[in-house]
Every structure is written in C-alpha cells, then in structure tokens.
Amino acid sequence: MTDSGSLDYEEFIPLMVQVLQAISDMDKKKREDEQLKATAGEVADSYLRDNMTPDQLEELMRASFKEADVSGTGVLSIKEFRSFMRTTGITLSEKEINMLFMSVDVDGSGSIDMEEFYPVFHEVMRMMIQNEALAKLKAETAGSQE
C-alpha cells in the first residue's frame, strides 16, 4: 500500500488473486459438503428401505409415540412434542419446532395424534440416520485428507 492510503495496480492484483482463491476454496468446500449431505441422505433412505420393514418402522413409531405421550392421553401436546424432538438430537429452534408442530397438527386440534405423528416420525428417523451417516462420512473424509 502506498503512503496515499490506496492500492496501486501492482499491489491490487496479488491481493485480488488471494481473494478469488479464498472464494474458490469456499465454493469447493460448500460443494463437497452438499455432496456429503446428499450421500448421507441416500444412505438414510437405503437404510430405511432395506433394513426396516414397514411393520418394524410402525412398531418403533408406536413405541416412540407412547414414550413421548407422558400424560397418557393418546395425543402429544406441544410440550410433549418439544421434548420428543429434543431427544432426537436434531437441532431445531423453538420456533422451528412450533412450526413443525403446527404443520403436523393437520386437524388443528392443538395436539398430535398417532396418525399425524407417523409422517413426522418417519422424517425424524431419516434425519437421525442421515446425521449419523454424515458425521461418519465427514470423519472418513477428514481422515483421508491427513
């Protein structure tokens, strides 16, 4: 940098090369992360399809619902649903959980019954498996880059 406080052409070019390289590196990392997430999603889909029968998935869903229904009313309140979501390890804000609850409560009753719970449970299972697969893939990728 010159004493004038501005960059001349010879100073500007190397600086811009560094900036462009940093942007390129960030784009490459983002693409790699997206690819790992897609692969983890495929692993989750494959696991659910190949390792669990629909009956096993339903049995697991019913057991999870019963465990989440601490009041024993046969429906999940927003409080019970929040508690269930926190046990999954899926990171959601309170606002996201509330929005999910409202979208799942299709009859607008203010609670979630077993029928309303099933689709969200299936997606939660998928996300849990995907997160586990993603962590393993990232660990493998990090290990192979050393």
Contact map, one row per residue, 1 for C-alpha under 8 A:
11111111001000000000000000000000000000000000000000000000000000000000000000000000000000000000000000000000000000000000000000000000000000000000000000
11111111000000000000000000000000000000000000000000000000000000000000000000000000000000000000000000000000000000000000000000000000000000000000000000
11111100000000000000000000000000000000000000000000000000000000000000000000000000000000000000000000000000000000000000000000000000000000000000000000
11111100000000000000000000000000000000000000000000000000000000000000000000000000000000000000000000000000000000000000000000000000000000000000000000
11111110000000000000000000000000000000000000000000000000000000000000000000000000000000000000000000000000000000000000000000000000000000000000000000
11111111000000000000000000000000000000000000000000000000000000000000000000000000000000000000000000000000000000000000000000000000000000000000000000
11001111111100000000000000000000000000000000000000000000000000000000000000000000000000000000000000000000000000000000000000000000000000000000000000
11000111111100000000000000000000000000000000000000000000000000000000000000000000000000000000000000000000000000000000000000000000000000000000000000
00000011111110000000000000000000000000000000000000000000000000000000000000000000000000000000000000000000000000000000000000000000000000000000000000
00000011111111000000000000000000000000000000000000000000000000000000000000000000000000000000000000000000000000000000000000000000000000000000000000
10000011111111100000000000000000000000000000000000000000000000000000000000000000000000000000000000000000000000000000000000000000000000000000000000
00000011111111110000000000000000000000000000000000000000000000000000000000000000000000000000000000000000000000000000000000000000000000000000000000
00000000111111111000000000000000000000000000000000000000000000000000000000000000000000000000000000000000000000000000000000000000000000000000000000
00000000011111111100000000000000000000000000000000000000000000000000000000000000000000000000000000000000000000000000000000000000000000000000000000
00000000001111111110000000000000000000000000000000000000000000000000000000000000000000000000000000000000000000000000000000000000000000000000000000
00000000000111111111000000000000000000000000000000000000000000000000000000000000000000000000000000000000000000000000000000000000000000000000000000
00000000000011111111100000000000000000000000000000000000000000000000000000000000000000000000000000000000000000000000000000000000000000000000000000
00000000000001111111110000000000000000000000000000000000000000000000000000000000000000000000000000000000000000000000000000000000000000000000000000
00000000000000111111111000000000000000000000000000000000000000000000000000000000000000000000000000000000000000000000000000000000000000000000000000
00000000000000011111111100000000000000000000000000000000000000000000000000000000000000000000000000000000000000000000000000000000000000000000000000
00000000000000001111111110000000000000000000000000000000000000000000000000000000000000000000000000000000000000000000000000000000000000000000000000
00000000000000000111111111000000000000000000000000000000000000000000000000000000000000000000000000000000000000000000000000000000000000000000000000
00000000000000000011111111100000000000000000000000000000000000000000000000000000000000000000000000000000000000000000000000000000000000000000000000
00000000000000000001111111110000000000000000000000000000000000000000000000000000000000000000000000000000000000000000000000000000000000000000000000
00000000000000000000111111111000000000000000000000000000000000000000000000000000000000000000000000000000000000000000000000000000000000000000000000
00000000000000000000011111111100000000000000000000000000000000000000000000000000000000000000000000000000000000000000000000000000000000000000000000
00000000000000000000001111111110000000000000000000000000000000000000000000000000000000000000000000000000000000000000000000000000000000000000000000
00000000000000000000000111111111000000000000000000000000000000000000000000000000000000000000000000000000000000000000000000000000000000000000000000
00000000000000000000000011111111100000000000000000000000000000000000000000000000000000000000000000000000000000000000000000000000000000000000000000
00000000000000000000000001111111110000000000000000000000000000000000000000000000000000000000000000000000000000000000000000000000000000000000000000
00000000000000000000000000111111111000000000000000000000000000000000000000000000000000000000000000000000000000000000000000000000000000000000000000
00000000000000000000000000011111111100000000000000000000000000000000000000000000000000000000000000000000000000000000000000000000000000000000000000
00000000000000000000000000001111111110000000000000000000000000000000000000000000000000000000000000000000000000000000000000000000000000000000000000
00000000000000000000000000000111111111000000000000000000000000000000000000000000000000000000000000000000000000000000000000000000000000000000000000
00000000000000000000000000000011111111100000000000000000000000000000000000000000000000000000000000000000000000000000000000000000000000000000000000
00000000000000000000000000000001111111110000000000000000000000000000000000000000000000000000000000000000000000000000000000000000000001001100000000
00000000000000000000000000000000111111111000000000000000000000000000000000000000000000000000000000000000000000000000000000000000010001000000000000
00000000000000000000000000000000011111111100000000000000000000000000000000000000000000000000000000000000000000000000000000000000000000000000000000
00000000000000000000000000000000001111111110000000000000000000000000000000000000000000000000000000000000000000000000000000000000000001000000000000
00000000000000000000000000000000000111111111000000000000000000000000000000000000000000000000000000000000000000000000000000000000011011001000000000
00000000000000000000000000000000000011111111100000000000000000000000000000000000000000000000000000000000000000000000000000000110010000000000000000
00000000000000000000000000000000000001111111110000000000000000000000000000000000000000000000000000000000000000000000000000000000000000000000000000
00000000000000000000000000000000000000111111111000000000000000000000000000000000000000000000000000000000000000000000000000000000110010000000000000
00000000000000000000000000000000000000011111111100000000000000000000000000000000000000000000000000000000000000000000000000000110110010000000000000
00000000000000000000000000000000000000001111111110000000000000000000000000000000000000000000000000000000000000000000000000000100000000000000000000
00000000000000000000000000000000000000000111111111100000000000000000000000000000000000000000000000000000000000000000000000000000000000000000000000
00000000000000000000000000000000000000000011111111110000000000000000000000000000000000000000000000000000000000000000000000000000000000000000000000
00000000000000000000000000000000000000000001111111111000000000000000000000000000000000000000000000000000000000000000000000000100000000000000000000
00000000000000000000000000000000000000000000111111111000000000000000000000000000000000000000000000000000000000000000000000000000000000000000000000
00000000000000000000000000000000000000000000011111111000000000000000000000000000000000000000000000000000000000000000000000000000000000000000000000
00000000000000000000000000000000000000000000011111111000000000000000000000000000000000000000000000000000000000000000000000000000000000000000000000
00000000000000000000000000000000000000000000001111111111100000000000000000000000000000000000000000000000000000000000000000000000000000000000000000
00000000000000000000000000000000000000000000000111111111100000000000000000000000000000000000000000000000000000000000000000000000000000000000000000
00000000000000000000000000000000000000000000000000011111110000000000000000000000000000000000000000000000000000000000000000000000000000000000000000
00000000000000000000000000000000000000000000000000011111111000000000000000000000000000000000000000000000000000000000000000000000000000000000000000
00000000000000000000000000000000000000000000000000011111111100000000000000000000000000000000000000000000000000000000000000000000000000000000000000
00000000000000000000000000000000000000000000000000011111111110000000000000000000000000000000000000000000000000000000000001000000000000000000000000
00000000000000000000000000000000000000000000000000000111111111000000000000000000000000000000000000000000000000000000010000000000000000000000000000
00000000000000000000000000000000000000000000000000000011111111100000000000000000000000000000000000000000000000000000000000000000000000000000000000
00000000000000000000000000000000000000000000000000000001111111110000000000000000000000000000000000000000000000000000000000000000000000000000000000
00000000000000000000000000000000000000000000000000000000111111111000000000000000000000000000000000000000000000000000010011000000000000000000000000
00000000000000000000000000000000000000000000000000000000011111111100000000000000000000000000000000000000000000000100000000000000000000000000000000
00000000000000000000000000000000000000000000000000000000001111111110000000000000000000000000000000000000000000000000000000000000000000000000000000
00000000000000000000000000000000000000000000000000000000000111111111000000000000000000000000000000000000000000000000000000000000000000000000000000
00000000000000000000000000000000000000000000000000000000000011111111100000010000000000000000000000000000000000000100100000000000000000000000000000
00000000000000000000000000000000000000000000000000000000000001111111110101000000000000000000000000000000000000000000000000000000000000000000000000
00000000000000000000000000000000000000000000000000000000000000111111110000000000000000000000000000000000000000000000000000000000000000000000000000
00000000000000000000000000000000000000000000000000000000000000011111110000010001101100000000000000000000000000000000000000000000000000000000000000
00000000000000000000000000000000000000000000000000000000000000001111111111110001000000000000000000000000000000000000000000000000000000000000000000
00000000000000000000000000000000000000000000000000000000000000000111111100000001000000000000000000000000000000000000000000000000000000000000000000
00000000000000000000000000000000000000000000000000000000000000000000111110000000000000000000000000000000000000000000000000000000000000000000000000
00000000000000000000000000000000000000000000000000000000000000000100111111100000000000000000000000000000000000000000000000000000000000000000000000
00000000000000000000000000000000000000000000000000000000000000000000101111110000000000000000000000000000000000000000000000000000000000000000000000
00000000000000000000000000000000000000000000000000000000000000000100100111110000000000000000000000000000000000001100000000000000000000000000000000
00000000000000000000000000000000000000000000000000000000000000000000100111111000000000000000000000000000000000111100000000000000000000000000000000
00000000000000000000000000000000000000000000000000000000000000001001100011111111100000000000000000000000000000111000000000000000000000000000000000
00000000000000000000000000000000000000000000000000000000000000000000000000111111100000000000000000000000000001110000000000000000000000000000000000
00000000000000000000000000000000000000000000000000000000000000000000000000011111110000000000000001001000000001100000000000000000000000000000000000
00000000000000000000000000000000000000000000000000000000000000000000000000011111111000000000000000000000000000000000000000000000000000000000000000
00000000000000000000000000000000000000000000000000000000000000000001110000011111111100000000000000000000000000000000000000000000000000000000000000
00000000000000000000000000000000000000000000000000000000000000000001000000011111111110000000000000001000000000000000000000000000000000000000000000
00000000000000000000000000000000000000000000000000000000000000000000000000000111111111000000010010000000000000000000000000000000000000000000000000
00000000000000000000000000000000000000000000000000000000000000000001000000000011111111100000000000000000000000000000000000000000000000000000000000
00000000000000000000000000000000000000000000000000000000000000000001000000000001111111110000000000000000000000000000000000000000000000000000000000
00000000000000000000000000000000000000000000000000000000000000000000000000000000111111111100000010000000000000000000000000000000000000000000000000
00000000000000000000000000000000000000000000000000000000000000000000000000000000011111111110000000000000000000000000000000000000000000000000000000
00000000000000000000000000000000000000000000000000000000000000000000000000000000001111111000000000000000000000000000000000000000000000000000000000
00000000000000000000000000000000000000000000000000000000000000000000000000000000000111111100000000000000000000000000000000010001000000000000000000
00000000000000000000000000000000000000000000000000000000000000000000000000000000000011111110000000000000000000000000000000000001000000000000000000
00000000000000000000000000000000000000000000000000000000000000000000000000000000000011011111000000000000000000000000000000010011000000000000000000
00000000000000000000000000000000000000000000000000000000000000000000000000000000000001001111100000000000000000000000000000000000000000000000000000
00000000000000000000000000000000000000000000000000000000000000000000000000000000000000000111111110000000000000000000000000000000000000000000000000
00000000000000000000000000000000000000000000000000000000000000000000000000000000000000000011111110000000000000000000000000000000000000000000000000
00000000000000000000000000000000000000000000000000000000000000000000000000000000010000000001111111000000000000000000000000000000000000000000000000
00000000000000000000000000000000000000000000000000000000000000000000000000000000000000000001111111100000000000000000000000000000000000000000000000
00000000000000000000000000000000000000000000000000000000000000000000000000000000000000000001111111110000000000000000000000000000000000000000000000
00000000000000000000000000000000000000000000000000000000000000000000000000000000010010000001111111111000000000000000000000000000000000000000000000
00000000000000000000000000000000000000000000000000000000000000000000000000000100000000000000011111111100000000000000000000000000000000000000000000
00000000000000000000000000000000000000000000000000000000000000000000000000000000000000000000001111111110000000000000000000000000000000000000000000
00000000000000000000000000000000000000000000000000000000000000000000000000000000000000000000000111111111000000000000000000000000000000000000000000
00000000000000000000000000000000000000000000000000000000000000000000000000000100100000000000000011111111100000010000000000000000000000000000000000
00000000000000000000000000000000000000000000000000000000000000000000000000000000000000000000000001111111110101000000000000000000000000000000000000
00000000000000000000000000000000000000000000000000000000000000000000000000000000000000000000000000111111110000000000000000000000000000000000000000
00000000000000000000000000000000000000000000000000000000000000000000000000000000000000000000000000011111110000010001100100000000000000000000000000
00000000000000000000000000000000000000000000000000000000000000000000000000000000000000000000000000001111111111110001000000000000000000000000000000
00000000000000000000000000000000000000000000000000000000000000000000000000000000000000000000000000000111111110000001000000000000000000000000000000
00000000000000000000000000000000000000000000000000000000000000000000000000000000000000000000000000000000111110000000000000000000000000000000000000
00000000000000000000000000000000000000000000000000000000000000000000000000000000000000000000000000000100111111100000000000000000000000000000000000
00000000000000000000000000000000000000000000000000000000000000000000000000000000000000000000000000000000111111110000000000000000000000000000000000
00000000000000000000000000000000000000000000000000000000000000000000000000001100000000000000000000000100100111110000000000000000000000000000000000
00000000000000000000000000000000000000000000000000000000000000000000000000111100000000000000000000000000100111111000000000000000000000000000000000
00000000000000000000000000000000000000000000000000000000000000000000000000111000000000000000000000001001100011111111100000000000000000000000000000
00000000000000000000000000000000000000000000000000000000000000000000000001110000000000000000000000000000000000111111100000000000000000000000000000
00000000000000000000000000000000000000000000000000000000000001001000000001100000000000000000000000000000000000011111110000000000000000000000000000
00000000000000000000000000000000000000000000000000000000000000000000000000000000000000000000000000000000000000011111110000000000000000000000000000
00000000000000000000000000000000000000000000000000000000000000000000000000000000000000000000000000000001110000011111111100000000000000000000000000
00000000000000000000000000000000000000000000000000000000000000001000000000000000000000000000000000000001000000011111111110000000000000000000000000
00000000000000000000000000000000000000000000000000000000010010000000000000000000000000000000000000000000000000000111111111000000000000000000000000
00000000000000000000000000000000000000000000000000000000000000000000000000000000000000000000000000000000000000000001111111100000000000000000000000
00000000000000000000000000000000000000000000000000000000000000000000000000000000000000000000000000000001000000000001111111110000000000000000000000
00000000000000000000000000000000000000000000000000000000000010000000000000000000000000000000000000000000000000000000111111111000000000000000000000
00000000000000000000000000000000000000000000000000000000100010000000000000000000000000000000000000000000000000000000011111111100000000000000000000
00000000000000000000000000000000000000000000000000000000000000000000000000000000000000000000000000000000000000000000001111111110000000000000000000
00000000000000000000000000000000000000000000000000000000000000000000000000000000000000010100000000000000000000000000000111111111000000000000000000
00000000000000000000000000000000000000000000000000000000000000000000000000000000000000000000000000000000000000000000000011111111100000000000000000
00000000000000000000000000000000000000001001100100000000000000000000000000000000000000000000000000000000000000000000000001111111110000000000000000
00000000000000000000000000000000000000001001000000000000000000000000000000000000000000000100000000000000000000000000000000111111111000000000000000
00000000000000000000000000000000000000000000000000000000000000000000000000000000000000011100000000000000000000000000000000011111111100000000000000
00000000000000000000000000000000000000000011000000000000000000000000000000000000000000000000000000000000000000000000000000001111111110000000000000
00000000000000000000000000000000000010011011000000000000000000000000000000000000000000000000000000000000000000000000000000000111111111000000000000
00000000000000000000000000000000000000010000000000000000000000000000000000000000000000000000000000000000000000000000000000000011111111100000000000
00000000000000000000000000000000000000000000000000000000000000000000000000000000000000000000000000000000000000000000000000000001111111110000000000
00000000000000000000000000000000000000010011000000000000000000000000000000000000000000000000000000000000000000000000000000000000111111111000000000
00000000000000000000000000000000000110110000000000000000000000000000000000000000000000000000000000000000000000000000000000000000011111111100000000
00000000000000000000000000000000000000000000000000000000000000000000000000000000000000000000000000000000000000000000000000000000001111111110000000
00000000000000000000000000000000000000000000000000000000000000000000000000000000000000000000000000000000000000000000000000000000000111111111000000
00000000000000000000000000000000000100010000000000000000000000000000000000000000000000000000000000000000000000000000000000000000000011111111100000
00000000000000000000000000000000000100000000000000000000000000000000000000000000000000000000000000000000000000000000000000000000000001111111110000
00000000000000000000000000000000000000000000000000000000000000000000000000000000000000000000000000000000000000000000000000000000000000111111111000
00000000000000000000000000000000000000000000000000000000000000000000000000000000000000000000000000000000000000000000000000000000000000011111111100
00000000000000000000000000000000000000000000000000000000000000000000000000000000000000000000000000000000000000000000000000000000000000001111111110
00000000000000000000000000000000000000000000000000000000000000000000000000000000000000000000000000000000000000000000000000000000000000000111111111
00000000000000000000000000000000000000000000000000000000000000000000000000000000000000000000000000000000000000000000000000000000000000000011111111
00000000000000000000000000000000000000000000000000000000000000000000000000000000000000000000000000000000000000000000000000000000000000000001111111
00000000000000000000000000000000000000000000000000000000000000000000000000000000000000000000000000000000000000000000000000000000000000000000111111
00000000000000000000000000000000000000000000000000000000000000000000000000000000000000000000000000000000000000000000000000000000000000000000011111
